[in-house]
Amino acid sequence: MFITIPVNVFLLGGALFVAFLIGYMIRSKDLAKSNKKVTSLETEMVSNHAEILNLQKENVELEKKLKSLSIPVIPMTKEDKEAKRVASQSPTAQKHS
């Protein structure tokens, strides 16, 4: 009832070892490729962060310059009230009333 298949143990072991080596080499190539990609992306991120920091520094310097400038600010509410008062006292405004 049993069928005997002659198998050379050394040939089977050698085939398993060669398959292991091929798989290991493929995995090593994939890992090296992934590590290279990660390194590239890390370098890109560091350069992008450095650029953002430089832009932020320029922004802060511009804000400091704007704060140091003395630009007179006229409040809009006071101007509106005074414009209404002057308009109500003018002779043309009294004719229309």
DRENVO-343459 format. One record per residue (C-alpha): residue number from 0; residue in one letter; z, y negated, x negated. Coordinates in steps of 0.2 Angstrom, whole numbers, padded with zeros to 4 digits. Each point is the difference from the previous one (the first is absolute). Layout:
N
node seq: NUM | type: A | pz: Z | py: Y | px: X .
...
end
This chain:
97
node seq: 0 | type: M | pz: 0000 | py: 0000 | px: 0000 .
node seq: 1 | type: F | pz: 0003 | py: -0012 | px: -0014 .
node seq: 2 | type: I | pz: -0015 | py: -0008 | px: -0009 .
node seq: 3 | type: T | pz: 0003 | py: -0003 | px: -0018 .
node seq: 4 | type: I | pz: -0008 | py: -0016 | px: -0008 .
node seq: 5 | type: P | pz: 0000 | py: 0000 | px: -0019 .
node seq: 6 | type: V | pz: 0006 | py: -0017 | px: -0005 .
node seq: 7 | type: N | pz: 0002 | py: -0005 | px: -0018 .
node seq: 8 | type: V | pz: 0017 | py: -0009 | px: -0001 .
node seq: 9 | type: F | pz: -0005 | py: -0010 | px: -0015 .
node seq: 10 | type: L | pz: -0016 | py: -0006 | px: 0008 .
node seq: 11 | type: L | pz: 0010 | py: -0006 | px: 0016 .
node seq: 12 | type: G | pz: 0013 | py: -0008 | px: -0011 .
node seq: 13 | type: G | pz: -0013 | py: -0009 | px: -0010 .
node seq: 14 | type: A | pz: -0009 | py: -0006 | px: 0016 .
node seq: 15 | type: L | pz: 0016 | py: -0007 | px: 0007 .
node seq: 16 | type: F | pz: 0004 | py: -0009 | px: -0017 .
node seq: 17 | type: V | pz: -0018 | py: -0008 | px: 0000 .
node seq: 18 | type: A | pz: 0002 | py: -0005 | px: 0018 .
node seq: 19 | type: F | pz: 0017 | py: -0008 | px: -0004 .
node seq: 20 | type: L | pz: -0008 | py: -0010 | px: -0015 .
node seq: 21 | type: I | pz: -0014 | py: -0006 | px: 0010 .
node seq: 22 | type: G | pz: 0011 | py: -0006 | px: 0014 .
node seq: 23 | type: Y | pz: 0012 | py: -0008 | px: -0012 .
node seq: 24 | type: M | pz: -0015 | py: -0009 | px: -0008 .
node seq: 25 | type: I | pz: -0006 | py: -0006 | px: 0017 .
node seq: 26 | type: R | pz: 0017 | py: -0006 | px: 0004 .
node seq: 27 | type: S | pz: 0003 | py: -0009 | px: -0016 .
node seq: 28 | type: K | pz: -0017 | py: -0009 | px: 0002 .
node seq: 29 | type: D | pz: 0005 | py: -0006 | px: 0018 .
node seq: 30 | type: L | pz: 0017 | py: -0006 | px: -0006 .
node seq: 31 | type: A | pz: -0007 | py: -0009 | px: -0015 .
node seq: 32 | type: K | pz: -0013 | py: -0009 | px: 0012 .
node seq: 33 | type: S | pz: 0014 | py: -0004 | px: 0012 .
node seq: 34 | type: N | pz: 0011 | py: -0007 | px: -0014 .
node seq: 35 | type: K | pz: -0014 | py: -0011 | px: -0006 .
node seq: 36 | type: K | pz: -0003 | py: -0006 | px: 0018 .
node seq: 37 | type: V | pz: 0019 | py: -0004 | px: 0002 .
node seq: 38 | type: T | pz: 0000 | py: -0009 | px: -0017 .
node seq: 39 | type: S | pz: -0015 | py: -0010 | px: 0005 .
node seq: 40 | type: L | pz: 0007 | py: -0005 | px: 0017 .
node seq: 41 | type: E | pz: 0017 | py: -0005 | px: -0008 .
node seq: 42 | type: T | pz: -0009 | py: -0011 | px: -0012 .
node seq: 43 | type: E | pz: -0009 | py: -0008 | px: 0014 .
node seq: 44 | type: M | pz: 0016 | py: -0003 | px: 0010 .
node seq: 45 | type: V | pz: 0009 | py: -0008 | px: -0015 .
node seq: 46 | type: S | pz: -0015 | py: -0012 | px: -0003 .
node seq: 47 | type: N | pz: 0000 | py: -0004 | px: 0019 .
node seq: 48 | type: H | pz: 0019 | py: -0003 | px: 0000 .
node seq: 49 | type: A | pz: -0002 | py: -0011 | px: -0016 .
node seq: 50 | type: E | pz: -0014 | py: -0010 | px: 0009 .
node seq: 51 | type: I | pz: 0011 | py: -0002 | px: 0015 .
node seq: 52 | type: L | pz: 0014 | py: -0006 | px: -0010 .
node seq: 53 | type: N | pz: -0011 | py: -0013 | px: -0009 .
node seq: 54 | type: L | pz: -0006 | py: -0006 | px: 0017 .
node seq: 55 | type: Q | pz: 0018 | py: -0001 | px: 0006 .
node seq: 56 | type: K | pz: 0005 | py: -0010 | px: -0015 .
node seq: 57 | type: E | pz: -0015 | py: -0012 | px: 0002 .
node seq: 58 | type: N | pz: 0006 | py: -0002 | px: 0018 .
node seq: 59 | type: V | pz: 0017 | py: -0004 | px: -0004 .
node seq: 60 | type: E | pz: -0006 | py: -0013 | px: -0013 .
node seq: 61 | type: L | pz: -0011 | py: -0008 | px: 0013 .
node seq: 62 | type: E | pz: 0015 | py: -0001 | px: 0012 .
node seq: 63 | type: K | pz: 0011 | py: -0008 | px: -0013 .
node seq: 64 | type: K | pz: -0014 | py: -0013 | px: -0003 .
node seq: 65 | type: L | pz: -0001 | py: -0004 | px: 0018 .
node seq: 66 | type: K | pz: 0018 | py: -0002 | px: 0002 .
node seq: 67 | type: S | pz: 0001 | py: -0012 | px: -0015 .
node seq: 68 | type: L | pz: -0013 | py: -0011 | px: 0007 .
node seq: 69 | type: S | pz: 0006 | py: -0014 | px: 0011 .
node seq: 70 | type: I | pz: -0011 | py: -0001 | px: 0015 .
node seq: 71 | type: P | pz: 0006 | py: -0012 | px: 0013 .
node seq: 72 | type: V | pz: 0002 | py: 0009 | px: 0017 .
node seq: 73 | type: I | pz: -0001 | py: -0010 | px: 0016 .
node seq: 74 | type: P | pz: 0008 | py: 0009 | px: 0014 .
node seq: 75 | type: M | pz: -0011 | py: 0003 | px: 0015 .
node seq: 76 | type: T | pz: 0013 | py: -0003 | px: 0013 .
node seq: 77 | type: K | pz: 0005 | py: -0017 | px: -0005 .
node seq: 78 | type: E | pz: -0018 | py: -0005 | px: -0002 .
node seq: 79 | type: D | pz: -0004 | py: 0006 | px: 0018 .
node seq: 80 | type: K | pz: 0015 | py: -0010 | px: 0007 .
node seq: 81 | type: E | pz: -0005 | py: -0016 | px: -0008 .
node seq: 82 | type: A | pz: -0018 | py: 0002 | px: 0005 .
node seq: 83 | type: K | pz: 0005 | py: 0002 | px: 0018 .
node seq: 84 | type: R | pz: 0012 | py: -0015 | px: -0001 .
node seq: 85 | type: V | pz: -0014 | py: -0011 | px: -0008 .
node seq: 86 | type: A | pz: -0013 | py: 0006 | px: 0013 .
node seq: 87 | type: S | pz: 0012 | py: -0004 | px: 0014 .
node seq: 88 | type: Q | pz: 0003 | py: -0018 | px: -0007 .
node seq: 89 | type: S | pz: -0019 | py: -0004 | px: -0003 .
node seq: 90 | type: P | pz: -0009 | py: -0011 | px: 0013 .
node seq: 91 | type: T | pz: -0013 | py: 0013 | px: 0004 .
node seq: 92 | type: A | pz: 0013 | py: 0013 | px: 0004 .
node seq: 93 | type: Q | pz: 0008 | py: -0012 | px: 0012 .
node seq: 94 | type: K | pz: -0016 | py: -0004 | px: 0009 .
node seq: 95 | type: H | pz: -0003 | py: 0018 | px: 0005 .
node seq: 96 | type: S | pz: 0017 | py: 0003 | px: 0007 .
end
